[in-house]
Amino acid sequence: MSDELYDALGVKKTATAEEIRKAYRAMAKKYHPDLNPGDAKAEETFKKVQGA
């Protein structure tokens, strides 16, 4: 994982798999397009989280 991907999830490079999984789920839920209709920034953030 590159540093950019860790940044997208808001975790440190030394994060465990469980920490990464929890961060992913929280970020995906927070920025999901269905929960943020019409918010382009949330959609872009969601795409970055999906890529991580």
DRENTORKOL-3810 file (N, C-alpha, C; in nm, 4 decimals):
REM DRENTORKOL-3810
@n.u->0.0840; n.v->-0.1181; n.w->0.0000; ca.u->0.0000; ca.v->0.0000; ca.w->0.0000; c.u->0.0879; c.v->0.1235; c.w->0.0000
@n.u->0.0575; n.v->0.2168; n.w->-0.0837; ca.u->0.1355; ca.v->0.3406; ca.w->-0.0853; c.u->0.0874; c.v->0.4325; c.w->0.0273
@n.u->0.1702; n.v->0.5316; n.w->0.0576; ca.u->0.1363; ca.v->0.6254; ca.w->0.1639; c.u->0.0049; c.v->0.6975; c.w->0.1344
@n.u->-0.0215; n.v->0.7236; n.w->0.0076; ca.u->-0.1440; ca.v->0.7927; ca.w->-0.0315; c.u->-0.2681; c.v->0.7121; c.w->0.0071
@n.u->-0.2592; n.v->0.5823; n.w->-0.0043; ca.u->-0.3733; ca.v->0.4979; ca.w->0.0294; c.u->-0.3980; c.v->0.4972; c.w->0.1800
@n.u->-0.2922; n.v->0.4968; n.w->0.2573; ca.u->-0.3077; ca.v->0.5058; ca.w->0.4028; c.u->-0.3709; c.v->0.6394; c.w->0.4399
@n.u->-0.3270; n.v->0.7460; n.w->0.3739; ca.u->-0.3827; ca.v->0.8790; ca.w->0.3993; c.u->-0.5312; c.v->0.8839; c.w->0.3650
@n.u->-0.5703; n.v->0.8184; n.w->0.2578; ca.u->-0.7108; ca.v->0.8175; ca.w->0.2163; c.u->-0.7992; c.v->0.7557; c.w->0.3237
@n.u->-0.7453; n.v->0.6572; n.w->0.3936; ca.u->-0.8224; ca.v->0.5919; ca.w->0.4995; c.u->-0.8003; c.v->0.6572; c.w->0.6356
@n.u->-0.7028; n.v->0.7451; n.w->0.6441; ca.u->-0.6763; ca.v->0.8128; ca.w->0.7706; c.u->-0.6109; c.v->0.7247; c.w->0.8747
@n.u->-0.5290; n.v->0.6292; n.w->0.8302; ca.u->-0.4586; ca.v->0.5411; ca.w->0.9229; c.u->-0.3082; c.v->0.5559; c.w->0.9043
@n.u->-0.2344; n.v->0.5134; n.w->1.0069; ca.u->-0.0886; ca.v->0.5175; ca.w->0.9993; c.u->-0.0386; c.v->0.4007; c.w->0.9157
@n.u->0.0823; n.v->0.4117; n.w->0.8678; ca.u->0.1416; ca.v->0.3062; ca.w->0.7858; c.u->0.1598; c.v->0.1769; c.w->0.8655
@n.u->0.1654; n.v->0.1892; n.w->0.9967; ca.u->0.1846; ca.v->0.0729; ca.w->1.0838; c.u->0.0526; c.v->0.0115; c.w->1.1293
@n.u->-0.0585; n.v->0.0541; n.w->1.0711; ca.u->-0.1911; ca.v->0.0060; ca.w->1.1109; c.u->-0.2048; c.v->-0.1433; c.w->1.0828
@n.u->-0.2784; n.v->-0.2095; n.w->1.1708; ca.u->-0.3054; ca.v->-0.3526; ca.w->1.1527; c.u->-0.4156; c.v->-0.3702; c.w->1.0488
@n.u->-0.4327; n.v->-0.4923; n.w->1.0035; ca.u->-0.5375; ca.v->-0.5219; ca.w->0.9057; c.u->-0.6745; c.v->-0.4868; c.w->0.9629
@n.u->-0.6952; n.v->-0.5117; n.w->1.0904; ca.u->-0.8231; ca.v->-0.4807; ca.w->1.1542; c.u->-0.8469; c.v->-0.3296; c.w->1.1591
@n.u->-0.7446; n.v->-0.2519; n.w->1.1888; ca.u->-0.7566; ca.v->-0.1060; ca.w->1.1914; c.u->-0.7886; c.v->-0.0520; c.w->1.0518
@n.u->-0.7248; n.v->-0.1079; n.w->0.9520; ca.u->-0.7494; ca.v->-0.0669; ca.w->0.8139; c.u->-0.8932; c.v->-0.1000; c.w->0.7746
@n.u->-0.9384; n.v->-0.2173; n.w->0.8106; ca.u->-1.0747; ca.v->-0.2613; ca.w->0.7783; c.u->-1.1775; c.v->-0.1691; c.w->0.8446
@n.u->-1.1567; n.v->-0.1371; n.w->0.9721; ca.u->-1.2496; ca.v->-0.0495; ca.w->1.0434; c.u->-1.2515; c.v->0.0905; c.w->0.9821
@n.u->-1.1340; n.v->0.1414; n.w->0.9480; ca.u->-1.1245; ca.v->0.2749; ca.w->0.8882; c.u->-1.1953; c.v->0.2765; c.w->0.7526
@n.u->-1.1749; n.v->0.1722; n.w->0.6741; ca.u->-1.2398; ca.v->0.1634; ca.w->0.5428; c.u->-1.3919; c.v->0.1663; c.w->0.5579
@n.u->-1.4439; n.v->0.0840; n.w->0.6463; ca.u->-1.5892; ca.v->0.0763; ca.w->0.6634; c.u->-1.6469; c.v->0.2087; c.w->0.7105
@n.u->-1.5793; n.v->0.2738; n.w->0.8033; ca.u->-1.6273; ca.v->0.4021; ca.w->0.8547; c.u->-1.6262; c.v->0.5083; c.w->0.7453
@n.u->-1.5171; n.v->0.5150; n.w->0.6695; ca.u->-1.5056; ca.v->0.6152; ca.w->0.5632; c.u->-1.6051; c.v->0.5876; c.w->0.4502
@n.u->-1.6201; n.v->0.4608; n.w->0.4136; ca.u->-1.7133; ca.v->0.4247; ca.w->0.3061; c.u->-1.8558; c.v->0.4626; c.w->0.3447
@n.u->-1.8918; n.v->0.4389; n.w->0.4699; ca.u->-2.0261; ca.v->0.4733; ca.w->0.5157; c.u->-2.0448; c.v->0.6250; c.w->0.5201
@n.u->-1.9458; n.v->0.6960; n.w->0.5694; ca.u->-1.9548; ca.v->0.8411; ca.w->0.5835; c.u->-1.9681; c.v->0.9118; c.w->0.4491
@n.u->-1.8958; n.v->0.8645; n.w->0.3483; ca.u->-1.8918; ca.v->0.9331; ca.w->0.2188; c.u->-1.9709; c.v->0.8642; c.w->0.1085
@n.u->-2.0515; n.v->0.7659; n.w->0.1426; ca.u->-2.1283; ca.v->0.6932; ca.w->0.0409; c.u->-2.2217; c.v->0.7889; c.w->-0.0333
@n.u->-2.2243; n.v->0.7794; n.w->-0.1673; ca.u->-2.3082; ca.v->0.8708; ca.w->-0.2475; c.u->-2.4571; c.v->0.8658; c.w->-0.2113
@n.u->-2.5069; n.v->0.7522; n.w->-0.1675; ca.u->-2.6482; ca.v->0.7438; ca.w->-0.1303; c.u->-2.6784; c.v->0.8256; c.w->-0.0048
@n.u->-2.5790; n.v->0.8434; n.w->0.0806; ca.u->-2.5977; ca.v->0.9215; ca.w->0.2026; c.u->-2.5637; c.v->1.0684; c.w->0.1823
@n.u->-2.4997; n.v->1.1002; n.w->0.0693; ca.u->-2.4591; ca.v->1.2370; ca.w->0.0369; c.u->-2.4990; c.v->1.2722; c.w->-0.1065
@n.u->-2.6283; n.v->1.2701; n.w->-0.1370; ca.u->-2.6696; ca.v->1.2958; ca.w->-0.2751; c.u->-2.6321; c.v->1.4358; c.w->-0.3210
@n.u->-2.5734; n.v->1.4435; n.w->-0.4390; ca.u->-2.5370; ca.v->1.5712; ca.w->-0.4976; c.u->-2.4087; c.v->1.6325; c.w->-0.4447
@n.u->-2.3388; n.v->1.5636; n.w->-0.3570; ca.u->-2.2145; ca.v->1.6155; ca.w->-0.2995; c.u->-2.0960; c.v->1.5560; c.w->-0.3763
@n.u->-2.0408; n.v->1.6343; n.w->-0.4676; ca.u->-1.9325; ca.v->1.5861; ca.w->-0.5535; c.u->-1.8065; c.v->1.5545; c.w->-0.4734
@n.u->-1.7778; n.v->1.6338; n.w->-0.3709; ca.u->-1.6584; ca.v->1.6107; ca.w->-0.2891; c.u->-1.6699; c.v->1.4772; c.w->-0.2138
@n.u->-1.7876; n.v->1.4485; n.w->-0.1598; ca.u->-1.8090; ca.v->1.3215; ca.w->-0.0901; c.u->-1.7946; c.v->1.2047; c.w->-0.1871
@n.u->-1.8435; n.v->1.2221; n.w->-0.3082; ca.u->-1.8330; ca.v->1.1159; ca.w->-0.4082; c.u->-1.6869; c.v->1.0890; c.w->-0.4454
@n.u->-1.6099; n.v->1.1952; n.w->-0.4610; ca.u->-1.4678; ca.v->1.1807; ca.w->-0.4939; c.u->-1.3930; c.v->1.1121; c.w->-0.3796
@n.u->-1.4230; n.v->1.1518; n.w->-0.2576; ca.u->-1.3596; ca.v->1.0898; ca.w->-0.1410; c.u->-1.3976; c.v->0.9423; c.w->-0.1339
@n.u->-1.5232; n.v->0.9115; n.w->-0.1615; ca.u->-1.5687; ca.v->0.7729; ca.w->-0.1611; c.u->-1.4909; c.v->0.6901; c.w->-0.2630
@n.u->-1.4655; n.v->0.7462; n.w->-0.3807; ca.u->-1.3891; ca.v->0.6754; ca.w->-0.4843; c.u->-1.2466; c.v->0.6485; c.w->-0.4379
@n.u->-1.1848; n.v->0.7461; n.w->-0.3697; ca.u->-1.0497; ca.v->0.7267; ca.w->-0.3172; c.u->-1.0476; c.v->0.6155; c.w->-0.2123
@n.u->-1.1482; n.v->0.6151; n.w->-0.1264; ca.u->-1.1564; ca.v->0.5118; ca.w->-0.0222; c.u->-1.1754; c.v->0.3748; c.w->-0.0871
@n.u->-1.2573; n.v->0.3686; n.w->-0.1910; ca.u->-1.2791; ca.v->0.2420; ca.w->-0.2615; c.u->-1.1500; c.v->0.1908; c.w->-0.3231
@n.u->-1.0677; n.v->0.2821; n.w->-0.3740; ca.u->-0.9413; ca.v->0.2437; ca.w->-0.4345; c.u->-0.8388; c.v->0.1961; c.w->-0.3338
@n.u->-0.8527; n.v->0.2429; n.w->-0.2119; ca.u->-0.7561; ca.v->0.2052; ca.w->-0.1082; c.u->-0.7856; c.v->0.0655; c.w->-0.0617
END
